[in-house]
């Protein structure tokens, strides 16, 4: 058995669940890229793959993750090739794809399953869509991420495993192709497995609300955005968008536009009052 997840934090919690149930024994594979943001047009061609890598180079430039794009450890395509070889060689190997109800997991699911149609019948999906679980305090909650689920609760979740149907292998790749052809930069979960798309600047207006008339580290602005906004995404993407706002000239900046702790930002006096009024309390 092979387990596939889409978030680093999910790996540890799933491994702990496996320790509690020998029927789940198997390798845990992580798909590392965040396919909910960035270019996905012609994503399976050399040109599309390189275009996405170049975009990530721009996003990560100056940050502590600069250069990560060039390392083999984040090569999802190589991971899938290895998976295909393994499935071809071992006829009874099964794959469990774990996904919670968030745009990151669902985008990763589409990207992955669209490459694995030859193994229909051996791929199972565990989509935790609007399902209640019990947290460490004994209270019912609806997890947005797999890592929020206590390991013991995964034993209940495994009962939800079902084969990805032939119909899904026909319809879901078409949906992913539609999203590719729209050529936009932000994907949002609209319910179930349905994804909608917005332009790259989708988060900008919300991000601006956390820039006040006082100097703040970029890290504080980003943390406020991530903790208070209803729609969020990865911190690397938001740092990139914040740098873009700074480049527009509408804000005062001190420090180098590198990592989130390397520069401070405040609204210029002409707009400070307006921004302060709009900022969430």
Short mmCIF file of the C-alpha atoms (twelve columns), coordinates in Angstrom:
data_MODEL
# 
_entry.id   MODEL 
# 
loop_
_atom_site.group_PDB 
_atom_site.id 
_atom_site.type_symbol 
_atom_site.label_atom_id 
_atom_site.label_alt_id 
_atom_site.label_comp_id 
_atom_site.label_asym_id 
_atom_site.label_seq_id 
_atom_site.Cartn_x 
_atom_site.Cartn_y 
_atom_site.Cartn_z 
_atom_site.pdbx_PDB_model_num 
ATOM 1   C CA . UNK A 1   0.000   0.000  0.000   1 
ATOM 2   C CA . UNK A 2   1.146   3.508  -0.853  1 
ATOM 3   C CA . UNK A 3   -0.273  6.595  0.861   1 
ATOM 4   C CA . UNK A 4   -0.118  10.008 -0.826  1 
ATOM 5   C CA . UNK A 5   -0.590  13.344 0.944   1 
ATOM 6   C CA . UNK A 6   -0.109  16.957 -0.127  1 
ATOM 7   C CA . UNK A 7   1.195   18.693 3.004   1 
ATOM 8   C CA . UNK A 8   4.367   18.179 5.007   1 
ATOM 9   C CA . UNK A 9   2.477   18.181 8.320   1 
ATOM 10  C CA . UNK A 10  0.212   15.373 7.072   1 
ATOM 11  C CA . UNK A 11  3.131   12.957 6.755   1 
ATOM 12  C CA . UNK A 12  3.845   12.670 10.487  1 
ATOM 13  C CA . UNK A 13  0.233   12.384 11.590  1 
ATOM 14  C CA . UNK A 14  -0.471  9.685  9.000   1 
ATOM 15  C CA . UNK A 15  2.621   7.734  10.031  1 
ATOM 16  C CA . UNK A 16  1.402   7.831  13.636  1 
ATOM 17  C CA . UNK A 17  -1.988  6.517  12.479  1 
ATOM 18  C CA . UNK A 18  -0.248  3.696  10.600  1 
ATOM 19  C CA . UNK A 19  1.478   2.685  13.829  1 
ATOM 20  C CA . UNK A 20  -1.989  2.186  15.358  1 
ATOM 21  C CA . UNK A 21  -3.365  0.025  12.540  1 
ATOM 22  C CA . UNK A 22  -1.302  -2.586 10.726  1 
ATOM 23  C CA . UNK A 23  -3.844  -2.721 7.866   1 
ATOM 24  C CA . UNK A 24  -2.623  0.753  6.876   1 
ATOM 25  C CA . UNK A 25  1.017   -0.313 6.656   1 
ATOM 26  C CA . UNK A 26  2.748   1.269  3.676   1 
ATOM 27  C CA . UNK A 27  4.946   4.072  2.424   1 
ATOM 28  C CA . UNK A 28  3.857   7.695  2.741   1 
ATOM 29  C CA . UNK A 29  4.646   9.863  -0.291  1 
ATOM 30  C CA . UNK A 30  4.436   13.656 -0.240  1 
ATOM 31  C CA . UNK A 31  3.491   15.779 -3.257  1 
ATOM 32  C CA . UNK A 32  5.347   18.977 -2.426  1 
ATOM 33  C CA . UNK A 33  4.275   21.707 -4.822  1 
ATOM 34  C CA . UNK A 34  1.238   23.898 -4.129  1 
ATOM 35  C CA . UNK A 35  -0.870  23.567 -7.276  1 
ATOM 36  C CA . UNK A 36  -3.497  25.951 -5.882  1 
ATOM 37  C CA . UNK A 37  -1.306  28.864 -7.003  1 
ATOM 38  C CA . UNK A 38  0.865   29.669 -9.991  1 
ATOM 39  C CA . UNK A 39  0.769   28.758 -13.683 1 
ATOM 40  C CA . UNK A 40  -0.595  25.342 -14.624 1 
ATOM 41  C CA . UNK A 41  -1.058  25.816 -18.373 1 
ATOM 42  C CA . UNK A 42  0.397   22.815 -20.258 1 
ATOM 43  C CA . UNK A 43  1.621   21.608 -16.869 1 
ATOM 44  C CA . UNK A 44  2.696   18.171 -18.169 1 
ATOM 45  C CA . UNK A 45  4.839   19.477 -21.028 1 
ATOM 46  C CA . UNK A 46  8.491   20.501 -20.732 1 
ATOM 47  C CA . UNK A 47  7.505   24.093 -21.542 1 
ATOM 48  C CA . UNK A 48  4.770   24.160 -18.914 1 
ATOM 49  C CA . UNK A 49  6.987   22.584 -16.277 1 
ATOM 50  C CA . UNK A 50  9.757   25.099 -16.944 1 
ATOM 51  C CA . UNK A 51  7.301   28.029 -16.916 1 
ATOM 52  C CA . UNK A 52  6.112   26.958 -13.472 1 
ATOM 53  C CA . UNK A 53  9.677   26.550 -12.205 1 
ATOM 54  C CA . UNK A 54  10.551  30.022 -13.471 1 
ATOM 55  C CA . UNK A 55  7.522   31.463 -11.696 1 
ATOM 56  C CA . UNK A 56  8.586   29.827 -8.433  1 
ATOM 57  C CA . UNK A 57  12.105  31.230 -8.909  1 
ATOM 58  C CA . UNK A 58  10.575  34.706 -9.028  1 
ATOM 59  C CA . UNK A 59  8.332   34.058 -6.018  1 
ATOM 60  C CA . UNK A 60  11.172  32.723 -3.856  1 
ATOM 61  C CA . UNK A 61  13.836  35.218 -4.950  1 
ATOM 62  C CA . UNK A 62  15.562  36.778 -1.963  1 
ATOM 63  C CA . UNK A 63  13.848  34.519 0.571   1 
ATOM 64  C CA . UNK A 64  15.348  31.706 2.636   1 
ATOM 65  C CA . UNK A 65  13.878  29.244 0.113   1 
ATOM 66  C CA . UNK A 66  15.621  30.805 -2.886  1 
ATOM 67  C CA . UNK A 67  17.214  28.082 -4.983  1 
ATOM 68  C CA . UNK A 68  14.904  25.335 -3.743  1 
ATOM 69  C CA . UNK A 69  13.339  25.027 -7.186  1 
ATOM 70  C CA . UNK A 70  16.584  23.620 -8.525  1 
ATOM 71  C CA . UNK A 71  16.834  20.812 -5.959  1 
ATOM 72  C CA . UNK A 72  15.753  17.257 -6.724  1 
ATOM 73  C CA . UNK A 73  13.916  16.993 -3.411  1 
ATOM 74  C CA . UNK A 74  10.992  19.063 -4.709  1 
ATOM 75  C CA . UNK A 75  10.631  17.299 -8.072  1 
ATOM 76  C CA . UNK A 76  7.035   16.062 -8.053  1 
ATOM 77  C CA . UNK A 77  7.294   14.816 -11.634 1 
ATOM 78  C CA . UNK A 78  10.121  12.487 -10.613 1 
ATOM 79  C CA . UNK A 79  7.976   11.299 -7.699  1 
ATOM 80  C CA . UNK A 80  5.128   10.405 -10.068 1 
ATOM 81  C CA . UNK A 81  7.455   8.634  -12.501 1 
ATOM 82  C CA . UNK A 82  8.773   6.507  -9.622  1 
ATOM 83  C CA . UNK A 83  5.185   5.801  -8.552  1 
ATOM 84  C CA . UNK A 84  4.180   4.704  -12.054 1 
ATOM 85  C CA . UNK A 85  7.171   2.379  -12.317 1 
ATOM 86  C CA . UNK A 86  6.367   0.853  -8.952  1 
ATOM 87  C CA . UNK A 87  2.715   0.289  -9.863  1 
ATOM 88  C CA . UNK A 88  3.690   -1.248 -13.205 1 
ATOM 89  C CA . UNK A 89  6.071   -3.681 -11.531 1 
ATOM 90  C CA . UNK A 90  3.803   -4.671 -8.627  1 
ATOM 91  C CA . UNK A 91  0.349   -5.608 -9.873  1 
ATOM 92  C CA . UNK A 92  -1.286  -5.822 -6.434  1 
ATOM 93  C CA . UNK A 93  0.017   -2.474 -5.104  1 
ATOM 94  C CA . UNK A 94  -2.756  -0.073 -4.049  1 
ATOM 95  C CA . UNK A 95  -2.597  3.708  -3.682  1 
ATOM 96  C CA . UNK A 96  -4.527  5.673  -1.059  1 
ATOM 97  C CA . UNK A 97  -4.791  9.387  -1.890  1 
ATOM 98  C CA . UNK A 98  -5.644  11.418 1.222   1 
ATOM 99  C CA . UNK A 99  -7.231  14.859 0.764   1 
ATOM 100 C CA . UNK A 100 -8.978  17.268 3.106   1 
ATOM 101 C CA . UNK A 101 -11.443 19.931 2.060   1 
ATOM 102 C CA . UNK A 102 -9.078  22.678 0.998   1 
ATOM 103 C CA . UNK A 103 -7.926  24.091 -2.318  1 
ATOM 104 C CA . UNK A 104 -4.350  22.900 -1.834  1 
ATOM 105 C CA . UNK A 105 -5.237  19.219 -1.471  1 
ATOM 106 C CA . UNK A 106 -7.903  19.263 -4.180  1 
ATOM 107 C CA . UNK A 107 -5.582  20.973 -6.676  1 
ATOM 108 C CA . UNK A 108 -2.895  18.410 -5.872  1 
ATOM 109 C CA . UNK A 109 -5.415  15.598 -6.357  1 
ATOM 110 C CA . UNK A 110 -6.314  16.849 -9.847  1 
ATOM 111 C CA . UNK A 111 -2.670  17.261 -10.820 1 
ATOM 112 C CA . UNK A 112 -1.811  13.750 -9.615  1 
ATOM 113 C CA . UNK A 113 -4.748  11.595 -10.702 1 
ATOM 114 C CA . UNK A 114 -4.763  13.027 -14.216 1 
ATOM 115 C CA . UNK A 115 -1.491  11.148 -14.769 1 
ATOM 116 C CA . UNK A 116 -2.591  7.780  -13.399 1 
ATOM 117 C CA . UNK A 117 -5.557  6.648  -15.506 1 
ATOM 118 C CA . UNK A 118 -3.749  3.431  -16.481 1 
ATOM 119 C CA . UNK A 119 -4.112  2.261  -12.882 1 
ATOM 120 C CA . UNK A 120 -7.852  2.755  -12.471 1 
ATOM 121 C CA . UNK A 121 -9.159  0.274  -9.899  1 
ATOM 122 C CA . UNK A 122 -5.974  0.448  -7.812  1 
ATOM 123 C CA . UNK A 123 -6.256  4.094  -6.790  1 
ATOM 124 C CA . UNK A 124 -8.416  4.960  -3.784  1 
ATOM 125 C CA . UNK A 125 -9.489  8.402  -2.656  1 
ATOM 126 C CA . UNK A 126 -10.110 9.370  0.967   1 
ATOM 127 C CA . UNK A 127 -11.676 12.808 0.631   1 
ATOM 128 C CA . UNK A 128 -12.638 14.139 4.048   1 
ATOM 129 C CA . UNK A 129 -15.352 16.436 2.750   1 
ATOM 130 C CA . UNK A 130 -17.534 18.003 5.486   1 
ATOM 131 C CA . UNK A 131 -16.956 15.047 7.810   1 
ATOM 132 C CA . UNK A 132 -16.977 15.488 11.600  1 
ATOM 133 C CA . UNK A 133 -14.098 14.295 13.745  1 
ATOM 134 C CA . UNK A 134 -13.321 14.435 17.452  1 
ATOM 135 C CA . UNK A 135 -10.385 16.561 18.563  1 
ATOM 136 C CA . UNK A 136 -8.018  16.051 21.508  1 
ATOM 137 C CA . UNK A 137 -10.535 17.747 23.841  1 
ATOM 138 C CA . UNK A 138 -13.326 15.393 22.828  1 
ATOM 139 C CA . UNK A 139 -15.167 18.039 20.810  1 
ATOM 140 C CA . UNK A 140 -16.600 17.572 17.321  1 
ATOM 141 C CA . UNK A 141 -14.929 19.625 14.602  1 
ATOM 142 C CA . UNK A 142 -14.661 19.728 10.813  1 
ATOM 143 C CA . UNK A 143 -10.995 19.631 9.786   1 
ATOM 144 C CA . UNK A 144 -9.733  21.755 6.941   1 
ATOM 145 C CA . UNK A 145 -6.381  19.941 6.964   1 
ATOM 146 C CA . UNK A 146 -5.463  16.301 7.566   1 
ATOM 147 C CA . UNK A 147 -2.856  17.341 10.121  1 
ATOM 148 C CA . UNK A 148 -5.647  18.645 12.369  1 
ATOM 149 C CA . UNK A 149 -7.024  15.117 12.826  1 
ATOM 150 C CA . UNK A 150 -5.712  13.108 15.808  1 
ATOM 151 C CA . UNK A 151 -3.989  9.889  14.630  1 
ATOM 152 C CA . UNK A 152 -6.609  7.657  16.273  1 
ATOM 153 C CA . UNK A 153 -9.317  9.354  14.195  1 
ATOM 154 C CA . UNK A 154 -7.583  8.230  10.992  1 
ATOM 155 C CA . UNK A 155 -8.708  4.713  11.858  1 
ATOM 156 C CA . UNK A 156 -12.280 5.910  11.302  1 
ATOM 157 C CA . UNK A 157 -11.290 7.861  8.220   1 
ATOM 158 C CA . UNK A 158 -9.839  4.812  6.463   1 
ATOM 159 C CA . UNK A 159 -13.372 3.382  6.178   1 
ATOM 160 C CA . UNK A 160 -14.107 6.182  3.716   1 
ATOM 161 C CA . UNK A 161 -11.615 4.846  1.172   1 
ATOM 162 C CA . UNK A 162 -13.217 4.139  -2.190  1 
ATOM 163 C CA . UNK A 163 -11.814 3.491  -5.654  1 
ATOM 164 C CA . UNK A 164 -11.548 6.468  -7.980  1 
ATOM 165 C CA . UNK A 165 -14.201 5.525  -10.533 1 
ATOM 166 C CA . UNK A 166 -13.794 5.236  -14.284 1 
ATOM 167 C CA . UNK A 167 -16.217 8.139  -14.605 1 
ATOM 168 C CA . UNK A 168 -14.002 10.306 -12.389 1 
ATOM 169 C CA . UNK A 169 -10.974 9.385  -14.484 1 
ATOM 170 C CA . UNK A 170 -12.871 10.753 -17.468 1 
ATOM 171 C CA . UNK A 171 -14.444 13.848 -15.902 1 
ATOM 172 C CA . UNK A 172 -11.796 15.080 -13.426 1 
ATOM 173 C CA . UNK A 173 -8.918  15.361 -15.946 1 
ATOM 174 C CA . UNK A 174 -11.268 17.365 -18.192 1 
ATOM 175 C CA . UNK A 175 -11.957 19.708 -15.291 1 
ATOM 176 C CA . UNK A 176 -8.206  20.065 -14.694 1 
ATOM 177 C CA . UNK A 177 -7.692  20.784 -18.405 1 
ATOM 178 C CA . UNK A 178 -10.331 23.523 -18.222 1 
ATOM 179 C CA . UNK A 179 -8.487  25.127 -15.334 1 
ATOM 180 C CA . UNK A 180 -5.193  24.888 -17.221 1 
ATOM 181 C CA . UNK A 181 -6.659  26.576 -20.282 1 
ATOM 182 C CA . UNK A 182 -8.054  29.470 -18.232 1 
ATOM 183 C CA . UNK A 183 -4.425  30.272 -17.378 1 
ATOM 184 C CA . UNK A 184 -5.040  32.083 -14.078 1 
ATOM 185 C CA . UNK A 185 -2.903  32.108 -10.959 1 
ATOM 186 C CA . UNK A 186 -5.151  31.381 -7.967  1 
ATOM 187 C CA . UNK A 187 -7.453  28.400 -7.454  1 
ATOM 188 C CA . UNK A 188 -10.240 28.402 -4.861  1 
ATOM 189 C CA . UNK A 189 -12.403 25.555 -3.587  1 
ATOM 190 C CA . UNK A 190 -16.066 26.249 -4.303  1 
ATOM 191 C CA . UNK A 191 -17.453 23.090 -2.714  1 
ATOM 192 C CA . UNK A 192 -16.975 19.362 -3.150  1 
ATOM 193 C CA . UNK A 193 -14.116 18.986 -5.618  1 
ATOM 194 C CA . UNK A 194 -15.099 22.031 -7.681  1 
ATOM 195 C CA . UNK A 195 -12.368 24.618 -8.162  1 
ATOM 196 C CA . UNK A 196 -12.779 28.175 -9.380  1 
ATOM 197 C CA . UNK A 197 -9.977  30.522 -10.409 1 
ATOM 198 C CA . UNK A 198 -8.947  34.122 -9.868  1 
ATOM 199 C CA . UNK A 199 -6.126  36.330 -11.121 1 
ATOM 200 C CA . UNK A 200 -2.744  36.514 -9.383  1 
ATOM 201 C CA . UNK A 201 -3.748  39.695 -7.505  1 
ATOM 202 C CA . UNK A 202 -6.760  38.052 -5.843  1 
ATOM 203 C CA . UNK A 203 -5.347  38.369 -2.300  1 
ATOM 204 C CA . UNK A 204 -3.951  41.889 -2.723  1 
ATOM 205 C CA . UNK A 205 -6.917  43.938 -1.500  1 
ATOM 206 C CA . UNK A 206 -7.236  41.838 1.638   1 
ATOM 207 C CA . UNK A 207 -3.485  42.020 2.246   1 
ATOM 208 C CA . UNK A 208 -3.560  45.823 2.010   1 
ATOM 209 C CA . UNK A 209 -5.906  45.953 5.014   1 
ATOM 210 C CA . UNK A 210 -3.087  44.858 7.295   1 
ATOM 211 C CA . UNK A 211 -0.696  47.612 6.209   1 
ATOM 212 C CA . UNK A 212 -1.181  50.496 8.648   1 
ATOM 213 C CA . UNK A 213 0.318   53.959 9.229   1 
ATOM 214 C CA . UNK A 214 2.853   52.415 11.625  1 
ATOM 215 C CA . UNK A 215 6.022   50.621 10.615  1 
ATOM 216 C CA . UNK A 216 5.560   46.856 10.693  1 
ATOM 217 C CA . UNK A 217 7.800   43.961 9.770   1 
ATOM 218 C CA . UNK A 218 6.578   42.209 6.646   1 
ATOM 219 C CA . UNK A 219 6.382   39.045 8.767   1 
ATOM 220 C CA . UNK A 220 3.780   40.670 11.057  1 
ATOM 221 C CA . UNK A 221 1.638   41.803 8.133   1 
ATOM 222 C CA . UNK A 222 1.761   38.332 6.615   1 
ATOM 223 C CA . UNK A 223 0.949   36.632 9.933   1 
ATOM 224 C CA . UNK A 224 -2.034  38.938 10.475  1 
ATOM 225 C CA . UNK A 225 -3.271  38.130 6.993   1 
ATOM 226 C CA . UNK A 226 -2.863  34.364 7.500   1 
ATOM 227 C CA . UNK A 227 -4.541  34.388 10.934  1 
ATOM 228 C CA . UNK A 228 -7.441  36.748 10.252  1 
ATOM 229 C CA . UNK A 229 -8.422  36.449 6.593   1 
ATOM 230 C CA . UNK A 230 -11.093 34.003 5.460   1 
ATOM 231 C CA . UNK A 231 -9.264  33.185 2.224   1 
ATOM 232 C CA . UNK A 232 -5.558  32.549 2.641   1 
ATOM 233 C CA . UNK A 233 -2.704  30.802 0.886   1 
ATOM 234 C CA . UNK A 234 0.947   29.968 1.535   1 
ATOM 235 C CA . UNK A 235 3.213   32.546 3.160   1 
ATOM 236 C CA . UNK A 236 5.686   32.451 0.239   1 
ATOM 237 C CA . UNK A 237 2.948   33.544 -2.163  1 
ATOM 238 C CA . UNK A 238 1.778   36.335 0.150   1 
ATOM 239 C CA . UNK A 239 5.352   37.576 0.636   1 
ATOM 240 C CA . UNK A 240 5.688   37.737 -3.156  1 
ATOM 241 C CA . UNK A 241 2.441   39.707 -3.472  1 
ATOM 242 C CA . UNK A 242 3.514   42.061 -0.666  1 
ATOM 243 C CA . UNK A 243 6.790   42.752 -2.461  1 
ATOM 244 C CA . UNK A 244 4.775   43.506 -5.586  1 
ATOM 245 C CA . UNK A 245 2.669   46.028 -3.700  1 
ATOM 246 C CA . UNK A 246 5.851   47.686 -2.452  1 
ATOM 247 C CA . UNK A 247 7.179   47.925 -5.995  1 
ATOM 248 C CA . UNK A 248 4.072   49.857 -7.014  1 
ATOM 249 C CA . UNK A 249 5.313   52.816 -4.985  1 
ATOM 250 C CA . UNK A 250 2.208   53.272 -2.857  1 
ATOM 251 C CA . UNK A 251 3.912   52.445 0.435   1 
ATOM 252 C CA . UNK A 252 6.972   53.396 2.465   1 
ATOM 253 C CA . UNK A 253 9.563   50.658 2.831   1 
ATOM 254 C CA . UNK A 254 12.762  50.354 4.810   1 
ATOM 255 C CA . UNK A 255 15.166  47.450 4.556   1 
ATOM 256 C CA . UNK A 256 15.776  45.003 1.742   1 
ATOM 257 C CA . UNK A 257 12.907  43.304 -0.065  1 
ATOM 258 C CA . UNK A 258 14.103  39.811 0.735   1 
ATOM 259 C CA . UNK A 259 12.726  37.645 3.533   1 
ATOM 260 C CA . UNK A 260 9.722   38.682 5.682   1 
ATOM 261 C CA . UNK A 261 11.989  39.853 8.534   1 
ATOM 262 C CA . UNK A 262 14.282  41.872 6.266   1 
ATOM 263 C CA . UNK A 263 12.014  44.851 5.604   1 
ATOM 264 C CA . UNK A 264 9.346   47.020 7.218   1 
ATOM 265 C CA . UNK A 265 6.319   48.628 5.624   1 
ATOM 266 C CA . UNK A 266 3.835   51.387 6.354   1 
ATOM 267 C CA . UNK A 267 1.165   53.220 4.430   1 
ATOM 268 C CA . UNK A 268 2.067   56.636 3.075   1 
ATOM 269 C CA . UNK A 269 0.432   59.515 4.914   1 
ATOM 270 C CA . UNK A 270 -2.052  60.272 2.138   1 
ATOM 271 C CA . UNK A 271 -3.662  56.859 2.463   1 
ATOM 272 C CA . UNK A 272 -2.850  56.005 6.080   1 
ATOM 273 C CA . UNK A 273 -6.180  57.125 7.533   1 
ATOM 274 C CA . UNK A 274 -8.184  55.136 5.018   1 
ATOM 275 C CA . UNK A 275 -6.128  52.003 5.457   1 
ATOM 276 C CA . UNK A 276 -6.279  52.238 9.255   1 
ATOM 277 C CA . UNK A 277 -10.076 52.547 9.173   1 
ATOM 278 C CA . UNK A 278 -10.392 49.456 6.999   1 
ATOM 279 C CA . UNK A 279 -7.964  47.298 9.003   1 
ATOM 280 C CA . UNK A 280 -9.723  44.535 11.018  1 
ATOM 281 C CA . UNK A 281 -9.673  44.950 14.766  1 
# 
